[in-house]
Amino acid sequence: MILFRLLAALASGTIFGFGLSLSGMLDPARVRGFLDVTGNWDPSLAFVLGGAVMVAGLGTWLQRKLQRPAFDRAFDLPADTAIDRRLVVGSAIFGLGWGMAGLCPGPAVASLVLGLAPTALFVAAMAIGMIVHDRLLPSGRV
């Protein structure tokens, strides 16, 4: 079972990374151009967003039809679905970082294969932020 889970994760990550690369999400300048709606806006990534929403909708529909995942005993879904201050503040920080760097976690990790120092620095800072959040901030404090 563990081998199948690892292979499924590897295949999923590879397909996800390939999709990010094919769509242009690994190019921070292109992402910043998409997010710059008041300046020189590049709407081409809207197709990527639309495709992601369709895939996520299909996955949600499929998850609701299945009793459990193919290679695990249960789905690992968040128990807390409330929109609270913690979620809003975290989302705002995420959006600001995405707009400034032009990278979010998925494309940043996929971009590591390009061997660019700024991307490696971004991923290192992201990992440190995650560790600090998990270890130093008790749940519910923001």
C-alpha positions as CSV (number, residue, x, y, z in Angstrom):
1,M,0.0,0.0,0.0
2,I,2.8,2.4,0.9
3,L,4.6,1.8,-2.4
4,F,1.4,2.5,-4.3
5,R,0.8,5.7,-2.3
6,L,4.4,6.9,-3.1
7,L,4.0,6.1,-6.8
8,A,0.7,7.9,-6.9
9,A,2.2,10.9,-5.1
10,L,5.2,10.9,-7.5
11,A,2.9,10.6,-10.6
12,S,0.6,13.3,-9.3
13,G,3.5,15.7,-8.5
14,T,5.1,15.1,-11.9
15,I,1.9,15.8,-13.7
16,F,1.3,18.9,-11.6
17,G,4.8,20.2,-12.2
18,F,4.5,19.5,-15.9
19,G,1.2,21.4,-16.0
20,L,2.7,24.3,-14.1
21,S,5.6,24.4,-16.5
22,L,3.4,24.1,-19.6
23,S,1.1,26.9,-18.4
24,G,3.8,29.4,-17.7
25,M,3.3,29.4,-13.9
26,L,7.0,28.9,-13.4
27,D,7.7,32.4,-14.8
28,P,7.4,34.9,-12.0
29,A,7.2,37.9,-14.4
30,R,4.3,36.3,-16.2
31,V,2.5,35.7,-12.9
32,R,3.1,39.2,-11.7
33,G,1.8,40.4,-15.0
34,F,-1.4,38.5,-14.4
35,L,-1.8,39.9,-10.9
36,D,-1.1,43.5,-12.0
37,V,-4.8,44.2,-12.9
38,T,-4.3,48.0,-12.6
39,G,-1.2,48.2,-14.8
40,N,0.0,46.2,-17.8
41,W,-2.3,43.3,-17.2
42,D,-1.6,39.9,-18.9
43,P,-4.9,37.9,-18.8
44,S,-3.4,34.7,-20.3
45,L,-3.2,32.9,-17.0
46,A,-6.9,33.2,-16.6
47,F,-7.1,30.0,-18.7
48,V,-4.9,28.3,-16.2
49,L,-7.1,29.4,-13.4
50,G,-10.2,28.2,-15.2
51,G,-8.6,24.8,-15.9
52,A,-7.6,24.5,-12.2
53,V,-11.1,25.3,-11.1
54,M,-12.5,22.6,-13.4
55,V,-10.0,20.0,-12.3
56,A,-10.6,20.9,-8.6
57,G,-14.4,20.7,-9.2
58,L,-14.0,17.2,-10.8
59,G,-11.8,16.1,-7.9
60,T,-14.3,17.3,-5.3
61,W,-17.1,15.6,-7.1
62,L,-15.2,12.3,-7.4
63,Q,-14.1,12.5,-3.7
64,R,-17.8,12.8,-2.6
65,K,-18.7,9.7,-4.7
66,L,-15.9,7.5,-3.3
67,Q,-15.9,5.8,0.2
68,R,-12.2,6.2,0.5
69,P,-9.1,7.0,-1.6
70,A,-7.6,4.3,-3.8
71,F,-4.4,3.9,-1.7
72,D,-5.4,5.0,1.8
73,R,-8.0,4.3,4.4
74,A,-9.6,7.7,4.5
75,F,-9.5,11.1,2.9
76,D,-7.4,13.7,4.8
77,L,-9.7,16.7,4.7
78,P,-9.6,19.8,7.0
79,A,-12.0,19.5,9.9
80,D,-12.3,23.3,10.4
81,T,-13.9,25.0,7.4
82,A,-14.7,28.3,9.2
83,I,-13.7,31.5,7.5
84,D,-12.1,33.3,10.5
85,R,-9.5,36.0,11.1
86,R,-6.7,33.5,11.0
87,L,-7.7,32.3,7.5
88,V,-8.2,35.8,6.2
89,V,-4.8,37.1,7.6
90,G,-3.0,34.0,6.2
91,S,-4.6,34.4,2.8
92,A,-3.7,38.1,2.7
93,I,0.0,37.3,3.6
94,F,0.0,34.5,0.9
95,G,-1.5,36.9,-1.7
96,L,1.0,39.7,-0.9
97,G,3.9,37.2,-1.1
98,W,2.6,35.8,-4.4
99,G,2.3,39.3,-5.9
100,M,5.7,40.4,-4.7
101,A,7.7,37.2,-5.7
102,G,5.5,35.9,-8.6
103,L,5.8,32.5,-7.0
104,C,3.5,30.4,-4.8
105,P,4.5,27.1,-3.2
106,G,3.7,24.7,-6.1
107,P,5.5,26.6,-8.8
108,A,8.4,27.4,-6.5
109,V,9.0,23.8,-5.7
110,A,8.6,22.8,-9.4
111,S,11.0,25.6,-10.4
112,L,13.8,24.1,-8.2
113,V,14.7,21.8,-11.2
114,L,15.7,25.0,-13.1
115,G,18.5,25.6,-10.6
116,L,17.8,29.3,-10.1
117,A,19.3,30.8,-6.9
118,P,16.4,33.2,-6.3
119,T,13.9,30.3,-6.4
120,A,16.0,28.2,-4.1
121,L,16.1,31.2,-1.7
122,F,12.3,31.6,-1.9
123,V,11.8,27.9,-1.2
124,A,14.2,28.0,1.8
125,A,12.4,31.1,3.2
126,M,9.0,29.4,2.6
127,A,10.2,26.2,4.5
128,I,11.5,28.3,7.4
129,G,8.2,30.2,7.6
130,M,6.3,26.9,7.6
131,I,8.5,25.5,10.4
132,V,8.2,28.7,12.4
133,H,4.5,28.7,12.0
134,D,4.1,25.1,13.0
135,R,6.5,25.2,16.0
136,L,6.2,28.6,17.4
137,L,2.6,29.7,16.8
138,P,0.1,27.8,18.9
139,S,-3.1,26.9,17.0
140,G,-5.6,29.7,16.9
141,R,-3.2,32.7,17.5
142,V,-2.8,35.3,14.8
